[in-house]
Amino acid sequence: MNLWMSNGKNPHRRKRRSSLLIAGFLAGLVFFISGTAVVHYTSTDSYCKSCHVHPHAEQSWKLSAHFNNRTGTVVHCAECHLPPQGDGYLFAKAKHGAKDVYGYLFKNKAAINWEVKKSLDYAKGIVYEKSCLKCHQNLFPVNLSVNGSNAHLFYTTSSEPLNCINCHLNVGHYDRNAIHAHDTSFGVNATSDMAVFTEPAKITEFSDYTENVPGTTVSFKMVALPGGSFKMGSPDNEPLRKADEGPVRKVTLSRFWMAETEVTWDEYLAFFRATGSQGRTEGQVVTKKNVDAISGATPPWGAPDQGWGKGSHPAITMSWHAADVYCQWLSKVTGKKYRLPTEAEWEYACRAGTETPYFFPGSPKKYTSAGILKKLLGPDTSNIASRVVYKVNSNSKTALTSLMKPNPFRLKNMAGNVAEFCLDYYASDAYRTDSVAVNPKGPGRGSEHVIRGGSFKSDAKDVRSAARDYTKTKAWLVTDPQIPKSVWWYSDCIDVGFRVVCETDSIIK
């Protein structure tokens, strides 16, 4: 009797199984080694650069603190743009890789807006917080500045979600225009051969006029808006509306003047130069009781204009308080009563006699970018693109205030470009609870103020005439490293500005 017959097993089959197990193990080992090699190779800087062909990416990296530093340490692409091993590394690599390969093969590189790719909002999706903390484990080194220590202390104790790149956006790709300190040169007088105004505009009748700011070369146009009644808010059947826009109510307003455009940097810097203080602390604020001795903003932290340009671009990043003090100063130097518009005045001026979602033809559903189909095919931009600087046509930055076509009241950029501060406190139920029908001024108290109009970051649904929003003071000061936080400048809001109105009673009786 042979071995197979004695124990009921075939030795050749057992040998074959052993061979298969060994072959499988070796194949798995080869697959693992080759797979690891592929993962490693596709995470190298040279491989990343072969696909990421956007201008100056490598050059700005080599100029940054992640490459050009005194220790000689080099931080590689994957160390920032992928999470650490064990924290979803392979999943993130597959996700970003698929998106990058698709873009490389099928997108027109020349048509890509590379400036948008540098923005904080975009960077938050491709830079991983855990990767920052893996390298920077000690957030309080001995050589850290006082402001840095205060900022890192706030980071470690804040209940709000924070990102390292909120403050350190350009640490991996150097930007020579980025300023991460008090900009003490901000607002320095520029040379001009224009004549300096010695007196403000003289007004004798209710009509458009050009205001001259005494002691400066700055002037701006004010448009006369007749008084009247209108329907404030959006009806229940208006597409993409929000609940705080109703119910619709009839409001009557007295006549007033409104600036043709948002306050420009030229205008705001005239105020800053005349009132700015280098030595005053953030806690020392001006009140209307001491308006005869107005002291304005302290130097900003960083570059308030975001490098987009000053001049006739709308002034941004100043706080609601700073805008209010600007109006006090402007009133003082011109002898007229300037202020922020009430919410009712703003909507009346924006609608300009219309009762439709926009002051021009078209539906929010037609213009919105929301939805998969719109993302693939693109939204309809007829009518809106020539009148509104918004998400679709803005290149993620402000435009000159004179760029767009005016509304029927001859006002420009009432929708889009920058959202605009209003005088009113914000309340979600303001339209339900406010019974004032003539020149309403909103709630008597509150913590945040109304902003209207949407901005260059907004979808078309948020630049409707009735769309409402409000200031978010705490969120807009998250990365301000100062203690106390600035009362003059928002560190985390780049798309809100303001325009002024002038009361007729202060000039014409």
C-alpha positions in Angstrom: 0.0 0.0 0.0 1.5 3.4 -1.1 1.5 6.6 1.0 -1.4 8.1 -0.9 -3.5 5.1 -0.2 -2.5 4.9 3.5 -3.4 8.4 4.6 -5.9 9.3 1.8 -3.9 12.4 0.7 -2.1 13.1 -2.5 1.5 14.3 -1.9 1.6 15.9 -5.3 -1.5 18.0 -4.6 0.0 19.2 -1.2 3.2 20.2 -3.0 1.2 22.0 -5.6 -0.6 24.0 -2.9 2.6 24.9 -1.2 4.0 26.1 -4.5 0.9 28.3 -5.1 1.1 29.8 -1.6 4.8 30.7 -2.2 4.0 32.1 -5.6 1.1 34.1 -4.2 3.3 35.4 -1.4 6.0 36.4 -3.9 3.5 38.0 -6.2 2.0 40.0 -3.3 5.5 41.0 -2.2 6.3 42.2 -5.7 3.0 44.0 -5.9 3.5 45.6 -2.5 7.1 46.7 -3.3 6.1 48.0 -6.8 3.0 49.7 -5.4 5.0 51.4 -2.7 7.6 52.4 -5.3 4.8 53.9 -7.5 3.3 55.7 -4.5 6.7 57.1 -3.5 7.6 58.1 -7.1 4.3 59.9 -7.7 4.8 61.9 -4.5 8.2 63.3 -5.5 8.7 66.9 -6.4 9.8 66.1 -9.9 6.6 64.1 -10.6 4.4 66.8 -9.1 6.1 69.5 -11.3 5.5 67.4 -14.4 1.7 67.8 -14.0 1.4 71.1 -12.1 2.5 73.4 -14.8 1.0 76.7 -13.4 3.4 79.7 -13.7 6.0 80.3 -11.0 4.9 77.4 -8.8 8.4 76.0 -8.5 10.1 79.4 -8.4 7.8 80.7 -5.6 8.4 77.4 -3.6 12.1 77.8 -3.8 11.9 81.4 -2.6 9.7 80.4 0.3 10.6 79.6 3.9 9.9 75.9 3.1 12.9 75.9 0.8 15.0 79.0 1.3 15.8 78.9 5.0 18.9 79.0 7.2 18.7 75.4 8.3 18.6 74.0 4.8 15.4 72.1 5.5 13.3 71.4 2.4 9.6 70.8 2.7 8.4 68.8 -0.3 5.1 69.1 -2.2 3.4 66.1 -0.8 4.3 67.1 2.8 1.9 70.0 2.6 -0.6 69.0 -0.1 -1.3 65.5 1.3 -2.1 64.4 4.9 0.4 62.4 6.8 0.7 58.6 6.4 -2.1 57.0 8.3 -4.4 60.0 8.1 -6.1 59.2 4.8 -3.0 59.7 2.8 -3.8 57.2 0.0 -7.4 58.3 -0.3 -6.4 61.9 -0.6 -3.6 61.0 -3.1 -6.1 59.2 -5.3 -8.7 62.0 -5.0 -6.3 64.8 -5.8 -4.4 62.7 -8.4 -7.6 61.9 -10.4 -8.6 65.6 -10.4 -5.1 66.7 -11.4 -4.8 64.1 -14.2 -8.2 65.1 -15.6 -7.2 68.8 -15.5 -3.9 68.1 -17.1 -5.4 66.1 -20.0 -8.6 67.9 -20.7 -8.4 71.5 -19.4 -7.0 74.5 -21.3 -4.1 75.6 -19.1 -4.1 79.0 -20.6 -7.7 79.6 -19.6 -7.2 78.6 -15.9 -7.4 81.5 -13.5 -4.2 80.9 -11.5 -4.7 83.9 -9.2 -7.8 82.1 -7.8 -5.7 79.1 -7.0 -3.6 81.3 -4.7 -6.6 82.3 -2.6 -7.2 81.2 0.9 -10.5 79.6 0.1 -8.9 77.4 -2.5 -5.8 76.6 -0.4 -8.0 75.3 2.4 -8.9 72.4 0.2 -5.4 71.4 -0.8 -3.3 72.1 2.3 -3.8 69.8 5.3 -3.7 71.0 8.9 -2.4 67.7 10.2 0.6 68.1 7.9 1.4 71.5 9.3 1.2 70.2 12.9 3.3 67.2 12.1 6.3 69.4 11.4 5.5 72.3 13.6 4.9 70.5 16.9 6.2 73.3 19.1 3.9 76.3 18.5 5.7 78.4 21.2 9.5 78.5 20.3 11.7 80.8 22.3 12.2 83.2 19.4 8.4 83.7 18.7 7.3 87.3 18.8 4.7 88.6 21.2 2.1 88.9 18.4 3.0 85.4 17.2 2.6 84.0 20.7 -0.8 85.7 21.1 -1.9 84.4 17.7 -0.8 80.8 18.5 -2.4 81.0 22.0 -5.7 82.0 20.3 -5.3 79.1 17.9 -4.8 76.5 20.6 -7.7 77.8 22.8 -10.3 78.9 20.2 -13.5 77.0 19.9 -13.8 78.1 16.3 -12.1 75.9 13.6 -8.9 77.6 12.5 -6.3 76.8 9.8 -2.6 77.5 10.0 -2.8 79.0 6.5 -5.2 81.6 7.7 -2.1 83.5 8.8 0.6 81.6 6.9 -0.9 81.4 3.4 2.3 82.2 1.6 4.8 80.2 3.7 5.0 77.4 1.1 4.9 79.7 -2.0 6.5 83.1 -1.6 4.6 86.2 -2.5 6.6 89.4 -2.4 3.4 91.5 -2.1 2.2 89.6 1.0 2.6 91.6 4.2 2.3 89.8 7.5 2.9 92.7 9.8 1.7 96.2 10.5 1.8 98.1 7.2 3.2 101.4 8.4 3.7 102.6 4.9 0.0 102.2 4.1 -1.7 105.4 3.0 1.5 107.3 2.4 0.7 110.4 0.2 1.2 109.8 -3.5 2.5 112.7 -5.6 -0.1 114.4 -7.8 -0.2 117.4 -10.0 -3.9 117.8 -9.5 -5.1 120.9 -7.7 -6.1 120.6 -4.1 -9.6 121.5 -3.2 -10.0 124.4 -0.8 -13.7 124.1 -0.1 -16.5 121.5 -0.5 -19.2 121.6 -3.1 -21.9 124.3 -2.7 -25.4 123.0 -3.1 -28.4 125.2 -3.8 -30.9 122.7 -5.2 -31.8 119.0 -5.1 -29.8 117.6 -8.1 -26.7 115.6 -8.7 -23.5 117.1 -7.5 -19.8 116.4 -7.2 -18.4 116.6 -3.7 -14.9 118.0 -3.2 -13.0 116.9 -0.1 -11.2 120.0 1.1 -7.4 119.7 1.6 -7.3 116.8 -0.9 -7.5 116.1 -4.7 -10.4 113.7 -4.1 -13.9 114.2 -5.4 -16.9 111.9 -6.0 -20.3 112.1 -7.5 -23.6 112.1 -5.5 -26.8 111.2 -7.2 -30.2 112.8 -6.3 -32.8 110.1 -5.6 -36.4 111.3 -5.4 -38.5 110.2 -2.4 -41.2 107.6 -3.0 -42.8 104.3 -1.9 -41.7 100.8 -2.9 -42.3 97.2 -2.0 -39.4 96.1 0.3 -38.4 92.5 0.4 -39.0 89.5 -1.8 -42.3 87.7 -2.4 -42.7 84.0 -1.4 -42.5 82.9 -5.0 -39.2 84.6 -5.8 -36.7 81.9 -6.8 -33.9 81.2 -4.4 -35.0 83.7 -1.8 -34.4 83.4 1.9 -36.8 83.6 4.8 -35.4 86.8 6.2 -36.4 88.7 3.1 -40.1 88.8 3.9 -42.8 89.4 4.3 -42.9 92.1 1.6 -43.9 95.5 3.0 -44.6 98.9 1.6 -42.1 101.6 2.7 -42.0 105.3 2.0 -38.8 107.3 1.9 -37.9 110.9 1.8 -35.6 112.1 -0.9 -31.8 111.7 -0.4 -28.5 111.7 -2.2 -26.5 108.5 -2.7 -22.9 108.1 -3.9 -22.8 106.9 -7.5 -20.2 104.2 -6.5 -18.8 102.5 -3.5 -16.2 104.5 -1.5 -12.9 104.1 -3.3 -9.5 103.7 -1.9 -8.7 107.3 -3.0 -11.6 108.5 -0.9 -10.9 106.3 2.1 -7.2 107.0 2.1 -7.9 110.8 2.3 -9.7 110.0 5.6 -6.9 107.7 6.8 -4.1 110.2 6.1 -6.1 113.0 7.8 -7.0 111.0 10.9 -4.8 107.9 11.2 -2.8 107.4 14.3 0.4 105.3 14.7 0.5 105.4 18.5 -3.1 104.9 19.6 -4.1 101.5 20.8 -7.0 99.5 19.3 -9.0 100.0 22.5 -9.2 103.7 22.0 -12.2 104.3 19.9 -13.9 107.5 18.7 -17.5 108.3 19.6 -19.9 110.9 18.3 -19.4 112.9 21.5 -15.8 113.8 20.5 -16.4 114.1 16.7 -14.6 117.5 16.6 -11.4 115.6 17.4 -11.8 112.6 15.2 -9.0 110.1 15.3 -9.1 107.3 12.7 -7.7 103.9 12.1 -4.5 102.5 13.3 -2.2 101.0 10.6 -3.6 97.9 9.0 -2.2 94.4 9.5 -1.1 93.1 6.1 -2.3 94.6 2.8 -6.0 95.6 3.0 -6.3 96.0 -0.8 -5.0 92.4 -1.2 -2.6 93.6 -3.9 -5.5 94.2 -6.3 -4.8 97.9 -6.4 -6.1 101.0 -4.7 -7.1 104.1 -6.6 -10.6 103.7 -8.0 -11.0 100.1 -6.6 -13.6 99.9 -3.8 -12.1 100.2 -0.3 -12.4 96.9 1.6 -11.5 95.2 4.9 -12.4 98.2 7.1 -14.8 97.5 9.9 -18.4 98.8 10.1 -17.1 101.0 12.9 -14.4 102.4 10.6 -16.9 103.1 7.9 -19.2 104.9 10.4 -16.2 107.1 11.6 -15.4 107.9 8.0 -18.9 109.3 7.5 -18.4 111.4 10.7 -15.2 112.8 9.3 -16.6 113.4 5.9 -19.5 115.3 7.5 -17.1 117.4 9.5 -14.9 118.4 6.6 -17.7 119.1 4.1 -20.3 120.6 6.4 -23.0 118.2 5.2 -24.6 115.2 6.9 -23.1 112.0 5.4 -23.8 108.6 6.8 -24.3 105.0 5.8 -27.6 104.2 4.1 -30.5 102.6 6.0 -31.4 99.2 4.7 -34.6 100.6 3.2 -32.7 103.4 1.4 -30.2 100.8 0.0 -32.9 98.5 -1.4 -34.9 101.4 -2.8 -31.8 102.7 -4.5 -30.9 99.3 -5.9 -34.3 98.5 -7.2 -34.6 101.9 -8.9 -38.3 101.4 -9.5 -38.3 97.7 -10.3 -40.1 94.9 -8.5 -38.3 92.0 -10.1 -35.4 90.0 -8.5 -32.9 92.2 -10.2 -33.0 95.7 -11.6 -32.5 94.1 -15.0 -34.4 91.2 -16.7 -33.7 87.6 -15.7 -34.4 84.9 -13.1 -32.1 83.8 -10.3 -32.6 80.2 -11.6 -31.3 81.3 -15.0 -28.2 83.0 -13.6 -27.2 80.8 -10.6 -24.1 78.6 -10.8 -25.4 76.1 -8.3 -26.1 72.6 -9.5 -24.2 69.9 -11.4 -25.6 70.9 -14.8 -24.6 74.5 -14.4 -21.1 73.5 -13.3 -20.7 71.4 -16.5 -22.4 73.7 -19.0 -22.0 77.1 -17.2 -24.7 79.5 -16.2 -26.4 82.0 -18.5 -24.7 85.4 -18.1 -26.8 87.5 -20.5 -27.8 90.8 -18.9 -26.1 90.1 -15.5 -22.5 90.0 -16.6 -22.4 93.6 -17.9 -24.1 95.0 -14.7 -22.7 92.9 -11.8 -19.2 91.9 -10.7 -19.9 88.5 -9.2 -18.5 85.0 -8.9 -18.7 84.1 -12.6 -16.9 87.1 -14.0 -14.8 88.6 -11.2 -11.6 86.5 -11.3 -12.1 86.4 -7.5 -11.2 90.1 -6.9 -12.7 93.5 -6.9 -13.1 95.6 -10.1 -12.9 99.3 -10.7 -16.0 101.0 -9.3 -16.9 102.5 -12.7 -16.7 99.3 -14.7 -20.4 98.1 -14.8 -23.4 99.6 -16.4 -25.6 101.7 -14.0 -29.1 100.8 -12.8 -32.1 103.0 -13.7 -31.2 105.4 -10.9 -27.7 105.9 -12.5 -26.0 104.1 -9.6 -23.2 101.7 -10.3 -22.3 98.4 -8.6 -25.3 98.3 -6.4 -25.2 94.6 -6.9 -21.9 92.7 -6.7 -18.3 93.9 -6.6 -18.3 94.5 -2.8 -21.2 94.0 -0.4 -22.1 97.2 1.4 -22.6 98.2 5.0 -26.0 99.6 6.1 -26.9 101.7 9.1 -29.4 99.1 10.5 -28.8 96.4 13.0 -29.6 93.0 11.6 -32.5 90.9 12.7 -33.8 87.9 10.8 -37.4 88.8 11.6 -37.0 92.6 11.1 -39.6 92.8 8.4 -42.2 91.0 10.6 -41.6 93.1 13.7 -40.8 96.6 12.3 -44.1 98.5 11.9 -42.4 101.8 10.8 -43.5 102.4 7.2 -41.9 105.9 6.7 -38.1 106.1 6.7 -37.5 103.0 8.8 -34.2 102.5 10.4 -34.4 98.9 11.5 -34.2 97.4 15.0 -33.3 99.7 17.9 -30.5 97.4 19.1 -28.4 94.4 18.0 -24.9 93.0 17.8 -24.4 92.9 14.0 -25.3 95.2 11.1 -26.9 94.6 7.8 -24.9 94.3 4.6 -26.5 94.2 1.2 -25.7 93.7 -2.5 -23.5 90.6 -2.6 -19.9 90.8 -3.8 -17.3 89.4 -6.3 -17.5 86.1 -4.4 -21.3 85.8 -4.6 -23.4 83.5 -6.6 -26.1 85.2 -8.7 -28.8 84.3 -6.2 -27.0 86.5 -3.6 -26.9 89.6 -5.7 -30.7 89.9 -6.0 -32.1 93.3 -4.9 -33.8 91.8 -1.8 -30.9 89.5 -0.7 -29.8 90.2 2.9 -26.7 89.4 4.9 -25.0 90.7 8.0 -21.6 91.4 9.5 -19.9 88.6 11.3 -17.5 90.4 13.6 -16.1 87.5 15.5 -15.5 85.3 12.5 -14.0 88.2 10.5 -11.4 88.8 13.2 -10.3 85.2 13.9 -6.8 85.6 12.6 -6.1 89.1 13.8 -3.0 88.5 16.1 -3.6 91.7 18.2 -5.0 91.8 21.7 -7.4 93.5 21.8 -8.7 92.7 18.3 -8.8 95.6 15.8 -11.8 97.9 15.8 -10.8 99.3 12.5 -9.8 96.4 10.2 -11.2 92.9 9.5 -8.5 90.3 9.2 -10.8 87.7 7.5 -13.2 89.6 5.3 -12.1 90.9 1.9 -15.4 91.5 0.1 -17.3 94.2 2.0 -17.1 97.9 1.5 -19.7 100.7 1.7 -21.2 103.8 0.0 -22.5 107.0 1.6 -25.7 108.9 1.5 -26.3 112.6 2.3 -29.4 113.9 4.0 -31.1 116.7 2.2 -32.2 118.5 5.4 -28.6 119.2 6.2 -28.3 121.3 3.1 -31.7 122.3 1.6 -34.7 123.2 3.8 
